[in-house]
Amino acid sequence: MKRLLVLLSLFLFFKLQSQQIIPLNEKSYVGSLQSITKGNLPDTSKATAFFLLSNYYRNSDSILSKKYLENGKIQARNNPFFSAKYYYYEGQYNLDRNKRKAGISYQQAIKSLSKFKNEESDFFQALAWYSYGVTQKDKEGYIPLVKIMLEKSIPLVEKYENSRNLGFLYTQLAVILTYNAQFKKSEDYNNKALKILEKQYLGSAELFFTYLNSANNFCYQANGDEAEKFLHKAENLISPYPESSSNAFYYYSKTLFYITRQKNAEALPVIEKGIFYAKKFNQNLLAQMFYFNKFDILKKLKRYNEAKTTLEDVLAEKSLAIDLNNRKTFYKQLSLLNEETGNTKEALLWEQKYSKLNDSLNTENVKLEINKLESKFNTAEKERKIATLNAEKNQKDLEVNKKNSYLWGMSLFLLLALSLLGFLFIIFRKNKKINEQKIEDIKQKEELSLTKAILDGEERERERIARDLHDGLGGMLAGVKINFSTWSSNHLQPEKDQEFYKILGQLDNSVSELRHVARNLMPESLLNFGLETALHDLCEFYIRKNLEIDFQAIDISKALPLNIQLNIYRIVQELLANAVKHAEASSILFQCSQSGENFLITIEDNGKGFDKNIENTTKSMGLRNLKNRVNYLKGKMEIHSDNQGTTINIELNTHGE
């Protein structure tokens, strides 16, 4: 089930774009709208009908959708409110074609609609905010989208307590939470939607999709009993409308249910029905998702050749494979399928494609993150320099005023002479201190340069060893494992040759352990997700049955330069290693916080403590390395230790280079 979550993002992509749900009785709905456009009715009624028709056809017939949109604009030209609504529907039309244009239209809609104070205006503003968040999702992720939902969209409609629009927005937020594995929170928002929709809007499309979302949420939790209840309710709503495009979504949820119940054979005819509806209504991406589920089930049924053909068709069609993460999944699955069928050569080819794409994605993600961090750092650095120059200017102005006042008071000759002597003495002392300070600065810079060279060399060597282990020895062992697997499937029997398969399992575990060692040498979570996530993973690594670690992160900025994050990670790694290996502690409190350029680290344990004078012996290599990294970041460290435990406080300058 977890593997299917890889493609849930695409299903969510479908759901996030249906911001105005089409009624289940589509044929009657479309016919009614077309009658309005041809009848003798007010311009505003016709404008509404044209806008809704444009939204209905935007995915299936772009030319017709554009025509209806322009006709609606003409009908709305004399009404400011309907002219403002036009910008929302313009964004809808461009959402799948040009997200930048769509985002501009949604912002214009928000600005224009905010001038009107009524429920309809508030709802369209809420939709525009939500849709704008969807346009930014690929660049900024789901967290800003959730923030927009909670701070912009839902508050605009929440004051209309029993509105079906509020139920609709609750359901959309629940979909996002399900994708991010926040299943309990998703269930809470689905229940909020049901409380509104089941009370006053029975038979509505909003209620139908809430039932499906609830069923999907329970499927991803492997709770088939609860999922079945909601799926049955959805079936009762859609069954009177066999011509509705919403049937495709119903059969997709039903497919997930059968997968949850491991009823693989029963799922295949359901998938075929879903494919029929998806193709009928030009829901091409959803059709390919059905085909992917079909592949998965055929593989479970050990119909490997059919599964392979199905997956190759999905890859060739490109709707799903355009997403590189999905393509990577397809490559891996094709490698495994060929391994199962004894085609070693093709299995290795697909495995090589998988490894190459995987490495490319990791490299690209790191580059993007580094560029983003560098951009933020450069902006902050410029602002800091401007503030520093202004402060220096003010300080100089103040010093000039003081000197003028001082010289004015020196009118008498004797006082002038005494002041002159004193001034000469001060200049002498000051020059002496300046020279001493310059010498000290040069010494410190040399020490920092040496420390930086040592630390950089260590990190480069770690990275080289990690890369050699992962790409060299790891790839060779993986190839050996595949060859053994293929040979054994043709020459051995699992029942009679259990010892061989046990050894094969040990080889597989060895490959996993090798890659684990490589990741520890160069932490991927730090490169991919930032310092806070990497520190959390580090704490999880050290937690044992008799050891508890309480990690608290406060305002850790993601804009820290990568080399600063890496040095902080190594400092914490050394602190935790010392506490675990030497202190024999059962409880560790570890806190990291950031305030401007200052980064604070505090670690407390209840271990046996240690003699601080050990730092002067040859046994304290770890402590010396720790001090080198602290000095490199122009920081300071305090150690308090006795037989009741140890407390270490470290303050670092994140612009310490």
Secondary structure, DSSP 8 states (H G I E B T S, - for coil): -TTTHHHHHHHHHHHHT--S---S-HHHHHHHHHHHHHSS--HHHHHHHHHHHHHHHTTT-HHHHHHHHHHHHHHTTT-HHHHHHHHHHHHHHHTTT-HHHHHHHHHHHHHHHTT--SHHHHHHHHHHHHHHHHHHHHHH-HHHHHHHIIIIIHHHHHTSTT-HHHHHHHHHHHHHHHHTT-HHHHHHHHHHHHHHHHHH-TT-HHHHHHHHHHHHHHHTTT-HHHHHHHHHHHHHHHTT-TT-TTHHHHHHHHHHHHHHTT-HHHHHHHHHHHHHHHHHTT-HHHHHHHHHHHHHHHHHTT-HHHHHHHHHHHHHH-TTTTSHHHHHHHHHHHHHHHHHTT-HHHHHHHHHHHHHHHHHHHHHHHHHHHHHHHHHHHHHHHHHHHHHHHHHHHHHHHHHHHHHHHHHT--SHHHHHHHHHHHHHHHHHHHHHHHHHHHHHHHHHHHHHHHHHHHHHHHHHHHHHHHIIIIIIHHHHHHHHHHHHHHHHHH--TTT-HHHHHHHHHHHHHHHHHHHHHHHHS-HHHHHH-HHHHHHHHHHHH-BTTBEEEEEEES--TTS-HHHHHHHHHHHHHHHHHHHHTS--SEEEEEEEEETTEEEEEEEE-S----GGGGGSTT-HHHHHHHHHHHHTT-EEEEEEETTEEEEEEEEETT--
